[in-house]
Amino acid sequence: MAQKTDKPAPTPEEVARKKAVKVIGYHGWLADWRRANPEADVEARKAAWNEVKSVKMRDARRTLKRLEKSGLVVAALPDAIAAE
């Protein structure tokens, strides 16, 4: 039986990048969804997000990659990482 290897702890840059992807993907989707569903409740929003989450997160990763290729860098403030 193969032993499970421990993953190294993520670097602050990896944590910042992951957080940026989450913010870009979710809030980019949320603005459009709220305009289309002004009367929807929290449960409807969560269900709708779960349906499109993988696609929106993929798009956000691509957006972030394009920003990085253009010379922009995403870096979290040290306090923001420590707060999580």
PyMOL Python script that loads the backbone (N, CA, C, O; Angstrom):
from pymol import cmd

cmd.read_pdbstr("""\
ATOM      1  N   MET A   1       0.833  -1.170   0.000  1.00  0.00           N
ATOM      2  CA  MET A   1       0.000   0.000   0.000  1.00  0.00           C
ATOM      3  C   MET A   1       0.886   1.245   0.000  1.00  0.00           C
ATOM      4  O   MET A   1       1.821   1.348   0.795  1.00  0.00           O
ATOM      5  N   ALA A   2       0.591   2.180  -0.887  1.00  0.00           N
ATOM      6  CA  ALA A   2       1.386   3.390  -1.011  1.00  0.00           C
ATOM      7  C   ALA A   2       1.108   4.326   0.154  1.00  0.00           C
ATOM      8  O   ALA A   2      -0.029   4.474   0.599  1.00  0.00           O
ATOM      9  N   GLN A   3       2.168   4.949   0.632  1.00  0.00           N
ATOM     10  CA  GLN A   3       1.998   5.890   1.724  1.00  0.00           C
ATOM     11  C   GLN A   3       1.534   7.232   1.189  1.00  0.00           C
ATOM     12  O   GLN A   3       1.909   7.656   0.096  1.00  0.00           O
ATOM     13  N   LYS A   4       0.724   7.874   1.977  1.00  0.00           N
ATOM     14  CA  LYS A   4       0.231   9.187   1.617  1.00  0.00           C
ATOM     15  C   LYS A   4       1.330  10.213   1.891  1.00  0.00           C
ATOM     16  O   LYS A   4       1.881  10.252   2.991  1.00  0.00           O
ATOM     17  N   THR A   5       1.650  11.034   0.905  1.00  0.00           N
ATOM     18  CA  THR A   5       2.678  12.052   1.093  1.00  0.00           C
ATOM     19  C   THR A   5       2.022  13.339   1.559  1.00  0.00           C
ATOM     20  O   THR A   5       0.915  13.680   1.142  1.00  0.00           O
ATOM     21  N   ASP A   6       2.718  14.040   2.422  1.00  0.00           N
ATOM     22  CA  ASP A   6       2.210  15.316   2.917  1.00  0.00           C
ATOM     23  C   ASP A   6       2.455  16.401   1.883  1.00  0.00           C
ATOM     24  O   ASP A   6       3.535  16.495   1.301  1.00  0.00           O
ATOM     25  N   LYS A   7       1.431  17.220   1.664  1.00  0.00           N
ATOM     26  CA  LYS A   7       1.572  18.352   0.758  1.00  0.00           C
ATOM     27  C   LYS A   7       2.288  19.475   1.491  1.00  0.00           C
ATOM     28  O   LYS A   7       2.061  19.687   2.682  1.00  0.00           O
ATOM     29  N   PRO A   8       3.147  20.191   0.789  1.00  0.00           N
ATOM     30  CA  PRO A   8       3.764  21.349   1.437  1.00  0.00           C
ATOM     31  C   PRO A   8       2.715  22.441   1.669  1.00  0.00           C
ATOM     32  O   PRO A   8       1.746  22.549   0.918  1.00  0.00           O
ATOM     33  N   ALA A   9       2.913  23.225   2.689  1.00  0.00           N
ATOM     34  CA  ALA A   9       1.982  24.314   2.975  1.00  0.00           C
ATOM     35  C   ALA A   9       2.013  25.315   1.818  1.00  0.00           C
ATOM     36  O   ALA A   9       3.077  25.595   1.267  1.00  0.00           O
ATOM     37  N   PRO A  10       0.852  25.851   1.452  1.00  0.00           N
ATOM     38  CA  PRO A  10       0.842  26.818   0.343  1.00  0.00           C
ATOM     39  C   PRO A  10       1.598  28.089   0.712  1.00  0.00           C
ATOM     40  O   PRO A  10       1.580  28.531   1.861  1.00  0.00           O
ATOM     41  N   THR A  11       2.251  28.657  -0.269  1.00  0.00           N
ATOM     42  CA  THR A  11       2.987  29.904  -0.054  1.00  0.00           C
ATOM     43  C   THR A  11       2.002  31.062   0.012  1.00  0.00           C
ATOM     44  O   THR A  11       0.864  30.927  -0.439  1.00  0.00           O
ATOM     45  N   PRO A  12       2.414  32.189   0.561  1.00  0.00           N
ATOM     46  CA  PRO A  12       1.519  33.354   0.581  1.00  0.00           C
ATOM     47  C   PRO A  12       1.056  33.766  -0.818  1.00  0.00           C
ATOM     48  O   PRO A  12      -0.066  34.244  -0.985  1.00  0.00           O
ATOM     49  N   GLU A  13       1.910  33.584  -1.814  1.00  0.00           N
ATOM     50  CA  GLU A  13       1.546  33.919  -3.183  1.00  0.00           C
ATOM     51  C   GLU A  13       0.442  32.988  -3.697  1.00  0.00           C
ATOM     52  O   GLU A  13      -0.485  33.433  -4.373  1.00  0.00           O
ATOM     53  N   GLU A  14       0.547  31.709  -3.374  1.00  0.00           N
ATOM     54  CA  GLU A  14      -0.481  30.751  -3.782  1.00  0.00           C
ATOM     55  C   GLU A  14      -1.811  31.045  -3.090  1.00  0.00           C
ATOM     56  O   GLU A  14      -2.872  30.940  -3.706  1.00  0.00           O
ATOM     57  N   VAL A  15      -1.752  31.408  -1.829  1.00  0.00           N
ATOM     58  CA  VAL A  15      -2.963  31.748  -1.084  1.00  0.00           C
ATOM     59  C   VAL A  15      -3.604  32.992  -1.696  1.00  0.00           C
ATOM     60  O   VAL A  15      -4.821  33.034  -1.874  1.00  0.00           O
ATOM     61  N   ALA A  16      -2.798  34.005  -2.020  1.00  0.00           N
ATOM     62  CA  ALA A  16      -3.313  35.235  -2.607  1.00  0.00           C
ATOM     63  C   ALA A  16      -3.930  34.971  -3.971  1.00  0.00           C
ATOM     64  O   ALA A  16      -4.981  35.522  -4.297  1.00  0.00           O
ATOM     65  N   ARG A  17      -3.285  34.136  -4.765  1.00  0.00           N
ATOM     66  CA  ARG A  17      -3.790  33.812  -6.096  1.00  0.00           C
ATOM     67  C   ARG A  17      -5.129  33.075  -6.004  1.00  0.00           C
ATOM     68  O   ARG A  17      -6.058  33.376  -6.753  1.00  0.00           O
ATOM     69  N   LYS A  18      -5.223  32.122  -5.096  1.00  0.00           N
ATOM     70  CA  LYS A  18      -6.457  31.365  -4.926  1.00  0.00           C
ATOM     71  C   LYS A  18      -7.598  32.279  -4.478  1.00  0.00           C
ATOM     72  O   LYS A  18      -8.728  32.158  -4.952  1.00  0.00           O
ATOM     73  N   LYS A  19      -7.289  33.184  -3.566  1.00  0.00           N
ATOM     74  CA  LYS A  19      -8.295  34.123  -3.081  1.00  0.00           C
ATOM     75  C   LYS A  19      -8.741  35.054  -4.208  1.00  0.00           C
ATOM     76  O   LYS A  19      -9.928  35.355  -4.328  1.00  0.00           O
ATOM     77  N   ALA A  20      -7.801  35.507  -5.029  1.00  0.00           N
ATOM     78  CA  ALA A  20      -8.132  36.389  -6.154  1.00  0.00           C
ATOM     79  C   ALA A  20      -9.032  35.681  -7.153  1.00  0.00           C
ATOM     80  O   ALA A  20      -9.982  36.277  -7.661  1.00  0.00           O
ATOM     81  N   VAL A  21      -8.748  34.425  -7.437  1.00  0.00           N
ATOM     82  CA  VAL A  21      -9.582  33.652  -8.360  1.00  0.00           C
ATOM     83  C   VAL A  21     -11.005  33.551  -7.817  1.00  0.00           C
ATOM     84  O   VAL A  21     -11.975  33.718  -8.556  1.00  0.00           O
ATOM     85  N   LYS A  22     -11.115  33.279  -6.537  1.00  0.00           N
ATOM     86  CA  LYS A  22     -12.429  33.154  -5.913  1.00  0.00           C
ATOM     87  C   LYS A  22     -13.214  34.468  -6.000  1.00  0.00           C
ATOM     88  O   LYS A  22     -14.402  34.466  -6.323  1.00  0.00           O
ATOM     89  N   VAL A  23     -12.551  35.575  -5.714  1.00  0.00           N
ATOM     90  CA  VAL A  23     -13.216  36.877  -5.750  1.00  0.00           C
ATOM     91  C   VAL A  23     -13.619  37.245  -7.177  1.00  0.00           C
ATOM     92  O   VAL A  23     -14.745  37.689  -7.404  1.00  0.00           O
ATOM     93  N   ILE A  24     -12.726  37.067  -8.126  1.00  0.00           N
ATOM     94  CA  ILE A  24     -13.024  37.396  -9.525  1.00  0.00           C
ATOM     95  C   ILE A  24     -14.178  36.547 -10.037  1.00  0.00           C
ATOM     96  O   ILE A  24     -15.122  37.065 -10.635  1.00  0.00           O
ATOM     97  N   GLY A  25     -14.102  35.253  -9.803  1.00  0.00           N
ATOM     98  CA  GLY A  25     -15.143  34.357 -10.307  1.00  0.00           C
ATOM     99  C   GLY A  25     -16.501  34.615  -9.691  1.00  0.00           C
ATOM    100  O   GLY A  25     -17.493  34.755 -10.407  1.00  0.00           O
ATOM    101  N   TYR A  26     -16.559  34.679  -8.377  1.00  0.00           N
ATOM    102  CA  TYR A  26     -17.842  34.809  -7.690  1.00  0.00           C
ATOM    103  C   TYR A  26     -18.480  36.175  -7.908  1.00  0.00           C
ATOM    104  O   TYR A  26     -19.657  36.259  -8.258  1.00  0.00           O
ATOM    105  N   HIS A  27     -17.725  37.231  -7.706  1.00  0.00           N
ATOM    106  CA  HIS A  27     -18.320  38.559  -7.796  1.00  0.00           C
ATOM    107  C   HIS A  27     -18.597  38.976  -9.237  1.00  0.00           C
ATOM    108  O   HIS A  27     -19.502  39.772  -9.486  1.00  0.00           O
ATOM    109  N   GLY A  28     -17.837  38.454 -10.177  1.00  0.00           N
ATOM    110  CA  GLY A  28     -18.166  38.686 -11.584  1.00  0.00           C
ATOM    111  C   GLY A  28     -19.501  38.061 -11.944  1.00  0.00           C
ATOM    112  O   GLY A  28     -20.299  38.658 -12.666  1.00  0.00           O
ATOM    113  N   TRP A  29     -19.740  36.871 -11.444  1.00  0.00           N
ATOM    114  CA  TRP A  29     -21.008  36.178 -11.683  1.00  0.00           C
ATOM    115  C   TRP A  29     -22.144  36.821 -10.895  1.00  0.00           C
ATOM    116  O   TRP A  29     -23.248  36.973 -11.417  1.00  0.00           O
ATOM    117  N   LEU A  30     -21.890  37.195  -9.659  1.00  0.00           N
ATOM    118  CA  LEU A  30     -22.933  37.686  -8.763  1.00  0.00           C
ATOM    119  C   LEU A  30     -23.621  38.944  -9.282  1.00  0.00           C
ATOM    120  O   LEU A  30     -24.840  39.067  -9.173  1.00  0.00           O
ATOM    121  N   ALA A  31     -22.869  39.864  -9.836  1.00  0.00           N
ATOM    122  CA  ALA A  31     -23.467  41.105 -10.341  1.00  0.00           C
ATOM    123  C   ALA A  31     -24.495  40.805 -11.426  1.00  0.00           C
ATOM    124  O   ALA A  31     -25.599  41.349 -11.398  1.00  0.00           O
ATOM    125  N   ASP A  32     -24.148  39.957 -12.371  1.00  0.00           N
ATOM    126  CA  ASP A  32     -25.089  39.590 -13.441  1.00  0.00           C
ATOM    127  C   ASP A  32     -26.276  38.818 -12.891  1.00  0.00           C
ATOM    128  O   ASP A  32     -27.416  39.056 -13.290  1.00  0.00           O
ATOM    129  N   TRP A  33     -26.016  37.907 -11.987  1.00  0.00           N
ATOM    130  CA  TRP A  33     -27.097  37.077 -11.439  1.00  0.00           C
ATOM    131  C   TRP A  33     -28.104  37.919 -10.655  1.00  0.00           C
ATOM    132  O   TRP A  33     -29.311  37.702 -10.766  1.00  0.00           O
ATOM    133  N   ARG A  34     -27.624  38.863  -9.875  1.00  0.00           N
ATOM    134  CA  ARG A  34     -28.541  39.725  -9.104  1.00  0.00           C
ATOM    135  C   ARG A  34     -29.402  40.585 -10.007  1.00  0.00           C
ATOM    136  O   ARG A  34     -30.575  40.811  -9.710  1.00  0.00           O
ATOM    137  N   ARG A  35     -28.831  41.074 -11.119  1.00  0.00           N
ATOM    138  CA  ARG A  35     -29.630  41.847 -12.072  1.00  0.00           C
ATOM    139  C   ARG A  35     -30.723  40.992 -12.685  1.00  0.00           C
ATOM    140  O   ARG A  35     -31.840  41.464 -12.894  1.00  0.00           O
ATOM    141  N   ALA A  36     -30.407  39.731 -12.974  1.00  0.00           N
ATOM    142  CA  ALA A  36     -31.382  38.835 -13.596  1.00  0.00           C
ATOM    143  C   ALA A  36     -32.382  38.268 -12.594  1.00  0.00           C
ATOM    144  O   ALA A  36     -33.472  37.854 -12.989  1.00  0.00           O
ATOM    145  N   ASN A  37     -32.039  38.239 -11.308  1.00  0.00           N
ATOM    146  CA  ASN A  37     -32.885  37.635 -10.277  1.00  0.00           C
ATOM    147  C   ASN A  37     -33.006  38.551  -9.063  1.00  0.00           C
ATOM    148  O   ASN A  37     -32.522  38.204  -7.986  1.00  0.00           O
ATOM    149  N   PRO A  38     -33.640  39.709  -9.212  1.00  0.00           N
ATOM    150  CA  PRO A  38     -33.673  40.660  -8.093  1.00  0.00           C
ATOM    151  C   PRO A  38     -34.480  40.179  -6.888  1.00  0.00           C
ATOM    152  O   PRO A  38     -34.250  40.648  -5.773  1.00  0.00           O
ATOM    153  N   GLU A  39     -35.402  39.273  -7.085  1.00  0.00           N
ATOM    154  CA  GLU A  39     -36.260  38.818  -5.994  1.00  0.00           C
ATOM    155  C   GLU A  39     -35.790  37.505  -5.363  1.00  0.00           C
ATOM    156  O   GLU A  39     -36.427  37.020  -4.428  1.00  0.00           O
ATOM    157  N   ALA A  40     -34.708  36.927  -5.844  1.00  0.00           N
ATOM    158  CA  ALA A  40     -34.259  35.614  -5.372  1.00  0.00           C
ATOM    159  C   ALA A  40     -33.700  35.684  -3.955  1.00  0.00           C
ATOM    160  O   ALA A  40     -33.177  36.712  -3.526  1.00  0.00           O
ATOM    161  N   ASP A  41     -33.821  34.569  -3.240  1.00  0.00           N
ATOM    162  CA  ASP A  41     -33.321  34.508  -1.869  1.00  0.00           C
ATOM    163  C   ASP A  41     -31.930  33.867  -1.824  1.00  0.00           C
ATOM    164  O   ASP A  41     -31.372  33.495  -2.856  1.00  0.00           O
ATOM    165  N   VAL A  42     -31.390  33.748  -0.628  1.00  0.00           N
ATOM    166  CA  VAL A  42     -30.029  33.240  -0.432  1.00  0.00           C
ATOM    167  C   VAL A  42     -29.901  31.798  -0.922  1.00  0.00           C
ATOM    168  O   VAL A  42     -28.902  31.449  -1.552  1.00  0.00           O
ATOM    169  N   GLU A  43     -30.889  30.965  -0.645  1.00  0.00           N
ATOM    170  CA  GLU A  43     -30.828  29.566  -1.068  1.00  0.00           C
ATOM    171  C   GLU A  43     -30.779  29.445  -2.588  1.00  0.00           C
ATOM    172  O   GLU A  43     -30.051  28.613  -3.128  1.00  0.00           O
ATOM    173  N   ALA A  44     -31.561  30.283  -3.278  1.00  0.00           N
ATOM    174  CA  ALA A  44     -31.552  30.266  -4.745  1.00  0.00           C
ATOM    175  C   ALA A  44     -30.197  30.709  -5.277  1.00  0.00           C
ATOM    176  O   ALA A  44     -29.685  30.150  -6.247  1.00  0.00           O
ATOM    177  N   ARG A  45     -29.621  31.725  -4.628  1.00  0.00           N
ATOM    178  CA  ARG A  45     -28.307  32.198  -5.058  1.00  0.00           C
ATOM    179  C   ARG A  45     -27.252  31.112  -4.881  1.00  0.00           C
ATOM    180  O   ARG A  45     -26.430  30.893  -5.771  1.00  0.00           O
ATOM    181  N   LYS A  46     -27.271  30.436  -3.740  1.00  0.00           N
ATOM    182  CA  LYS A  46     -26.292  29.377  -3.489  1.00  0.00           C
ATOM    183  C   LYS A  46     -26.440  28.235  -4.483  1.00  0.00           C
ATOM    184  O   LYS A  46     -25.445  27.706  -4.980  1.00  0.00           O
ATOM    185  N   ALA A  47     -27.679  27.853  -4.775  1.00  0.00           N
ATOM    186  CA  ALA A  47     -27.918  26.777  -5.734  1.00  0.00           C
ATOM    187  C   ALA A  47     -27.440  27.174  -7.132  1.00  0.00           C
ATOM    188  O   ALA A  47     -26.828  26.374  -7.839  1.00  0.00           O
ATOM    189  N   ALA A  48     -27.725  28.410  -7.519  1.00  0.00           N
ATOM    190  CA  ALA A  48     -27.301  28.882  -8.839  1.00  0.00           C
ATOM    191  C   ALA A  48     -25.778  28.944  -8.924  1.00  0.00           C
ATOM    192  O   ALA A  48     -25.203  28.595  -9.955  1.00  0.00           O
ATOM    193  N   TRP A  49     -25.115  29.387  -7.842  1.00  0.00           N
ATOM    194  CA  TRP A  49     -23.652  29.456  -7.839  1.00  0.00           C
ATOM    195  C   TRP A  49     -23.049  28.062  -7.968  1.00  0.00           C
ATOM    196  O   TRP A  49     -22.091  27.872  -8.717  1.00  0.00           O
ATOM    197  N   ASN A  50     -23.594  27.090  -7.250  1.00  0.00           N
ATOM    198  CA  ASN A  50     -23.058  25.735  -7.316  1.00  0.00           C
ATOM    199  C   ASN A  50     -23.173  25.145  -8.714  1.00  0.00           C
ATOM    200  O   ASN A  50     -22.356  24.309  -9.100  1.00  0.00           O
ATOM    201  N   GLU A  51     -24.171  25.568  -9.475  1.00  0.00           N
ATOM    202  CA  GLU A  51     -24.335  25.073 -10.846  1.00  0.00           C
ATOM    203  C   GLU A  51     -23.258  25.605 -11.783  1.00  0.00           C
ATOM    204  O   GLU A  51     -22.824  24.896 -12.692  1.00  0.00           O
ATOM    205  N   VAL A  52     -22.824  26.839 -11.574  1.00  0.00           N
ATOM    206  CA  VAL A  52     -21.891  27.465 -12.513  1.00  0.00           C
ATOM    207  C   VAL A  52     -20.491  27.665 -11.944  1.00  0.00           C
ATOM    208  O   VAL A  52     -19.617  28.203 -12.623  1.00  0.00           O
ATOM    209  N   LYS A  53     -20.275  27.239 -10.715  1.00  0.00           N
ATOM    210  CA  LYS A  53     -19.022  27.510 -10.014  1.00  0.00           C
ATOM    211  C   LYS A  53     -17.790  27.028 -10.778  1.00  0.00           C
ATOM    212  O   LYS A  53     -16.828  27.782 -10.926  1.00  0.00           O
ATOM    213  N   SER A  54     -17.802  25.809 -11.257  1.00  0.00           N
ATOM    214  CA  SER A  54     -16.598  25.278 -11.907  1.00  0.00           C
ATOM    215  C   SER A  54     -16.242  26.075 -13.163  1.00  0.00           C
ATOM    216  O   SER A  54     -15.066  26.328 -13.424  1.00  0.00           O
ATOM    217  N   VAL A  55     -17.239  26.465 -13.928  1.00  0.00           N
ATOM    218  CA  VAL A  55     -16.991  27.232 -15.150  1.00  0.00           C
ATOM    219  C   VAL A  55     -16.486  28.629 -14.812  1.00  0.00           C
ATOM    220  O   VAL A  55     -15.536  29.115 -15.425  1.00  0.00           O
ATOM    221  N   LYS A  56     -17.117  29.269 -13.846  1.00  0.00           N
ATOM    222  CA  LYS A  56     -16.719  30.633 -13.485  1.00  0.00           C
ATOM    223  C   LYS A  56     -15.337  30.672 -12.837  1.00  0.00           C
ATOM    224  O   LYS A  56     -14.577  31.615 -13.060  1.00  0.00           O
ATOM    225  N   MET A  57     -15.007  29.668 -12.046  1.00  0.00           N
ATOM    226  CA  MET A  57     -13.679  29.621 -11.435  1.00  0.00           C
ATOM    227  C   MET A  57     -12.614  29.376 -12.513  1.00  0.00           C
ATOM    228  O   MET A  57     -11.528  29.954 -12.456  1.00  0.00           O
ATOM    229  N   ARG A  58     -12.922  28.532 -13.481  1.00  0.00           N
ATOM    230  CA  ARG A  58     -11.984  28.306 -14.588  1.00  0.00           C
ATOM    231  C   ARG A  58     -11.762  29.604 -15.353  1.00  0.00           C
ATOM    232  O   ARG A  58     -10.627  29.954 -15.679  1.00  0.00           O
ATOM    233  N   ASP A  59     -12.855  30.320 -15.639  1.00  0.00           N
ATOM    234  CA  ASP A  59     -12.736  31.594 -16.345  1.00  0.00           C
ATOM    235  C   ASP A  59     -11.928  32.599 -15.529  1.00  0.00           C
ATOM    236  O   ASP A  59     -11.135  33.357 -16.087  1.00  0.00           O
ATOM    237  N   ALA A  60     -12.126  32.606 -14.219  1.00  0.00           N
ATOM    238  CA  ALA A  60     -11.387  33.525 -13.351  1.00  0.00           C
ATOM    239  C   ALA A  60      -9.898  33.187 -13.340  1.00  0.00           C
ATOM    240  O   ALA A  60      -9.059  34.088 -13.346  1.00  0.00           O
ATOM    241  N   ARG A  61      -9.562  31.885 -13.322  1.00  0.00           N
ATOM    242  CA  ARG A  61      -8.143  31.494 -13.386  1.00  0.00           C
ATOM    243  C   ARG A  61      -7.517  31.969 -14.696  1.00  0.00           C
ATOM    244  O   ARG A  61      -6.376  32.432 -14.715  1.00  0.00           O
ATOM    245  N   ARG A  62      -8.262  31.851 -15.779  1.00  0.00           N
ATOM    246  CA  ARG A  62      -7.763  32.318 -17.078  1.00  0.00           C
ATOM    247  C   ARG A  62      -7.587  33.833 -17.077  1.00  0.00           C
ATOM    248  O   ARG A  62      -6.607  34.349 -17.613  1.00  0.00           O
ATOM    249  N   THR A  63      -8.534  34.539 -16.478  1.00  0.00           N
ATOM    250  CA  THR A  63      -8.435  35.998 -16.379  1.00  0.00           C
ATOM    251  C   THR A  63      -7.207  36.393 -15.573  1.00  0.00           C
ATOM    252  O   THR A  63      -6.449  37.273 -15.980  1.00  0.00           O
ATOM    253  N   LEU A  64      -7.012  35.749 -14.441  1.00  0.00           N
ATOM    254  CA  LEU A  64      -5.861  36.053 -13.599  1.00  0.00           C
ATOM    255  C   LEU A  64      -4.555  35.740 -14.332  1.00  0.00           C
ATOM    256  O   LEU A  64      -3.588  36.495 -14.231  1.00  0.00           O
ATOM    257  N   LYS A  65      -4.528  34.649 -15.052  1.00  0.00           N
ATOM    258  CA  LYS A  65      -3.325  34.289 -15.808  1.00  0.00           C
ATOM    259  C   LYS A  65      -3.016  35.360 -16.861  1.00  0.00           C
ATOM    260  O   LYS A  65      -1.857  35.721 -17.066  1.00  0.00           O
ATOM    261  N   ARG A  66      -4.053  35.858 -17.519  1.00  0.00           N
ATOM    262  CA  ARG A  66      -3.871  36.896 -18.527  1.00  0.00           C
ATOM    263  C   ARG A  66      -3.358  38.185 -17.873  1.00  0.00           C
ATOM    264  O   ARG A  66      -2.487  38.855 -18.428  1.00  0.00           O
ATOM    265  N   LEU A  67      -3.888  38.529 -16.711  1.00  0.00           N
ATOM    266  CA  LEU A  67      -3.411  39.709 -15.990  1.00  0.00           C
ATOM    267  C   LEU A  67      -1.937  39.552 -15.617  1.00  0.00           C
ATOM    268  O   LEU A  67      -1.154  40.493 -15.747  1.00  0.00           O
ATOM    269  N   GLU A  68      -1.565  38.360 -15.153  1.00  0.00           N
ATOM    270  CA  GLU A  68      -0.172  38.116 -14.779  1.00  0.00           C
ATOM    271  C   GLU A  68       0.753  38.180 -15.986  1.00  0.00           C
ATOM    272  O   GLU A  68       1.874  38.678 -15.880  1.00  0.00           O
ATOM    273  N   LYS A  69       0.301  37.685 -17.125  1.00  0.00           N
ATOM    274  CA  LYS A  69       1.118  37.771 -18.343  1.00  0.00           C
ATOM    275  C   LYS A  69       1.274  39.212 -18.807  1.00  0.00           C
ATOM    276  O   LYS A  69       2.238  39.552 -19.494  1.00  0.00           O
ATOM    277  N   SER A  70       0.312  40.064 -18.424  1.00  0.00           N
ATOM    278  CA  SER A  70       0.378  41.480 -18.773  1.00  0.00           C
ATOM    279  C   SER A  70       1.250  42.272 -17.806  1.00  0.00           C
ATOM    280  O   SER A  70       1.443  43.474 -17.989  1.00  0.00           O
ATOM    281  N   GLY A  71       1.775  41.614 -16.783  1.00  0.00           N
ATOM    282  CA  GLY A  71       2.684  42.268 -15.870  1.00  0.00           C
ATOM    283  C   GLY A  71       2.087  42.629 -14.519  1.00  0.00           C
ATOM    284  O   GLY A  71       2.782  43.202 -13.679  1.00  0.00           O
ATOM    285  N   LEU A  72       0.825  42.311 -14.287  1.00  0.00           N
ATOM    286  CA  LEU A  72       0.217  42.599 -12.996  1.00  0.00           C
ATOM    287  C   LEU A  72       0.456  41.433 -12.047  1.00  0.00           C
ATOM    288  O   LEU A  72       0.488  40.275 -12.462  1.00  0.00           O
ATOM    289  N   VAL A  73       0.622  41.750 -10.784  1.00  0.00           N
ATOM    290  CA  VAL A  73       0.881  40.739  -9.778  1.00  0.00           C
ATOM    291  C   VAL A  73      -0.176  40.844  -8.688  1.00  0.00           C
ATOM    292  O   VAL A  73      -0.501  41.942  -8.235  1.00  0.00           O
ATOM    293  N   VAL A  74      -0.708  39.714  -8.275  1.00  0.00           N
ATOM    294  CA  VAL A  74      -1.667  39.678  -7.179  1.00  0.00           C
ATOM    295  C   VAL A  74      -0.913  39.273  -5.926  1.00  0.00           C
ATOM    296  O   VAL A  74      -0.258  38.231  -5.887  1.00  0.00           O
ATOM    297  N   ALA A  75      -1.013  40.109  -4.908  1.00  0.00           N
ATOM    298  CA  ALA A  75      -0.360  39.821  -3.636  1.00  0.00           C
ATOM    299  C   ALA A  75      -1.282  40.266  -2.511  1.00  0.00           C
ATOM    300  O   ALA A  75      -1.779  41.392  -2.514  1.00  0.00           O
ATOM    301  N   ALA A  76      -1.503  39.388  -1.562  1.00  0.00           N
ATOM    302  CA  ALA A  76      -2.343  39.731  -0.424  1.00  0.00           C
ATOM    303  C   ALA A  76      -1.517  40.450   0.624  1.00  0.00           C
ATOM    304  O   ALA A  76      -0.314  40.224   0.753  1.00  0.00           O
ATOM    305  N   LEU A  77      -2.174  41.310   1.363  1.00  0.00           N
ATOM    306  CA  LEU A  77      -1.512  41.942   2.495  1.00  0.00           C
ATOM    307  C   LEU A  77      -1.268  40.886   3.555  1.00  0.00           C
ATOM    308  O   LEU A  77      -2.101  39.995   3.718  1.00  0.00           O
ATOM    309  N   PRO A  78      -0.177  40.944   4.275  1.00  0.00           N
ATOM    310  CA  PRO A  78       0.109  39.918   5.295  1.00  0.00           C
ATOM    311  C   PRO A  78      -1.011  39.755   6.312  1.00  0.00           C
ATOM    312  O   PRO A  78      -1.274  38.642   6.766  1.00  0.00           O
ATOM    313  N   ASP A  79      -1.674  40.847   6.674  1.00  0.00           N
ATOM    314  CA  ASP A  79      -2.778  40.770   7.629  1.00  0.00           C
ATOM    315  C   ASP A  79      -3.952  39.996   7.077  1.00  0.00           C
ATOM    316  O   ASP A  79      -4.643  39.307   7.827  1.00  0.00           O
ATOM    317  N   ALA A  80      -4.196  40.092   5.765  1.00  0.00           N
ATOM    318  CA  ALA A  80      -5.324  39.399   5.150  1.00  0.00           C
ATOM    319  C   ALA A  80      -5.112  37.893   5.170  1.00  0.00           C
ATOM    320  O   ALA A  80      -6.068  37.141   5.360  1.00  0.00           O
ATOM    321  N   ILE A  81      -3.894  37.442   4.980  1.00  0.00           N
ATOM    322  CA  ILE A  81      -3.591  36.008   4.985  1.00  0.00           C
ATOM    323  C   ILE A  81      -3.678  35.465   6.407  1.00  0.00           C
ATOM    324  O   ILE A  81      -4.209  34.378   6.635  1.00  0.00           O
ATOM    325  N   ALA A  82      -3.155  36.226   7.352  1.00  0.00           N
ATOM    326  CA  ALA A  82      -3.163  35.786   8.742  1.00  0.00           C
ATOM    327  C   ALA A  82      -4.575  35.710   9.315  1.00  0.00           C
ATOM    328  O   ALA A  82      -4.824  34.940  10.242  1.00  0.00           O
ATOM    329  N   ALA A  83      -5.504  36.506   8.771  1.00  0.00           N
ATOM    330  CA  ALA A  83      -6.868  36.541   9.293  1.00  0.00           C
ATOM    331  C   ALA A  83      -7.642  35.282   8.955  1.00  0.00           C
ATOM    332  O   ALA A  83      -8.648  34.992   9.602  1.00  0.00           O
ATOM    333  N   GLU A  84      -7.204  34.528   7.964  1.00  0.00           N
ATOM    334  CA  GLU A  84      -7.946  33.336   7.564  1.00  0.00           C
ATOM    335  C   GLU A  84      -7.571  32.145   8.367  1.00  0.00           C
ATOM    336  O   GLU A  84      -8.110  31.059   8.150  1.00  0.00           O
TER     337      GLU A  84
END
""", "prot")
cmd.dss("prot")
cmd.show_as("cartoon", "prot")
cmd.util.cbc("prot")
cmd.orient("prot")
